[in-house]
């Protein structure tokens, strides 16, 4: 995996950014070049505290607990978190509602 801290990978990333033009098209998604660059700068601005994020109520209530659980050892995140179960879609209720209306 490429890392911005690896000098060769960092150079590749900078070269790729320098090749962007206003006419460059997204490989996926709907953002244009200026939106993509602004989007990719946000995490850096947050890390350098140029932007302050407001904490929400859920973070205040459950933040410490989640942080302890997710950072309790050096295990990769996917080994700590359990995958979500696929929700069951009740099509019979949807179909009955459509028939009534």
Phi and psi in degrees as a GROMACS rama.xvg file:
@    title "Ramachandran Plot"
@    xaxis  label "Phi"
@    yaxis  label "Psi"
@TYPE xy
-73.6422  148.096  UNK-2
-133.768  139.639  UNK-3
-69.9859  -14.7367  UNK-4
-86.7132  -14.0126  UNK-5
-84.925  127.283  UNK-6
-60.912  -42.6017  UNK-7
-66.7268  -43.5638  UNK-8
-65.4749  -38.532  UNK-9
-63.0602  -42.1583  UNK-10
-62.8561  -41.6871  UNK-11
-59.9223  -42.6067  UNK-12
-64.9908  -44.0291  UNK-13
-64.8907  -41.301  UNK-14
-62.0864  -40.3115  UNK-15
-64.7073  -40.6689  UNK-16
-65.4606  -41.0707  UNK-17
-66.1066  -23.0243  UNK-18
-80.3164  -10.4659  UNK-19
-69.1501  140.862  UNK-20
-130.764  166.436  UNK-21
-59.5195  -22.6608  UNK-22
-87.3328  -4.65804  UNK-23
-62.524  138.146  UNK-24
-106.166  147.253  UNK-25
-69.3789  141.951  UNK-26
-75.9986  -28.6243  UNK-27
-154.696  156.891  UNK-28
87.0889  -175.013  UNK-29
-121.15  5.06319  UNK-30
-76.5729  147.956  UNK-31
-91.3288  -179.354  UNK-32
-62.0578  -45.0946  UNK-33
-65.1629  -36.5954  UNK-34
-67.1355  -40.038  UNK-35
-63.1586  -42.9231  UNK-36
-67.5767  -41.2594  UNK-37
-63.1636  -39.968  UNK-38
-63.9135  -41.4319  UNK-39
-75.8646  -16.7613  UNK-40
-84.1224  -20.5961  UNK-41
-57.6125  -48.5257  UNK-42
-60.6737  -34.3918  UNK-43
-67.8527  -43.1586  UNK-44
-63.5111  -36.6025  UNK-45
-68.0267  -41.8867  UNK-46
-63.3604  -36.9544  UNK-47
-89.5381  10.2527  UNK-48
58.1783  31.0898  UNK-49
-78.8707  -23.8971  UNK-50
-124.505  131.23  UNK-51
-101.527  127.961  UNK-52
-91.3123  140.736  UNK-53
-85.1389  137.033  UNK-54
-82.338  142.348  UNK-55
-95.0261  171.219  UNK-56
-63.6795  -41.1058  UNK-57
-63.0215  -40.3379  UNK-58
-64.8197  -39.0288  UNK-59
-65.0572  -42.0426  UNK-60
-75.8963  -42.6452  UNK-61
-114.919  0.493525  UNK-62
-60.1714  -49.5408  UNK-63
-62.7165  -41.6721  UNK-64
-64.0066  -44.6799  UNK-65
-66.4193  -40.869  UNK-66
-61.6944  -44.2196  UNK-67
-62.8153  -42.5083  UNK-68
-68.2507  -40.4463  UNK-69
-80.4002  -20.7971  UNK-70
-118.011  27.5765  UNK-71
-73.9579  -22.9114  UNK-72
-153.969  -172.183  UNK-73
-87.6385  12.5378  UNK-74
-67.026  142.898  UNK-75
-59.8639  152.37  UNK-76
-57.8698  -39.2155  UNK-77
-66.33  -20.8129  UNK-78
-82.6487  -22.5671  UNK-79
-83.7711  -45.7145  UNK-80
-85.0023  138.685  UNK-81
-87.3297  141.513  UNK-82
-66.8451  145.898  UNK-83
-71.8047  143.126  UNK-84
-77.0374  145.434  UNK-85
-69.4551  127.561  UNK-86
-66.9446  145.109  UNK-87
-86.9509  128.414  UNK-88
-94.5178  123.184  UNK-89
-91.5358  88.4102  UNK-90
-72.0767  -24.9933  UNK-91
-63.9015  -38.338  UNK-92
-68.7548  -38.6524  UNK-93
-65.1069  -44.7092  UNK-94
-65.1688  -41.9371  UNK-95
-64.0811  -37.4443  UNK-96
-65.3069  -40.2543  UNK-97
-66.3629  -35.382  UNK-98
-68.4679  -36.4808  UNK-99
-70.2156  -33.2363  UNK-100
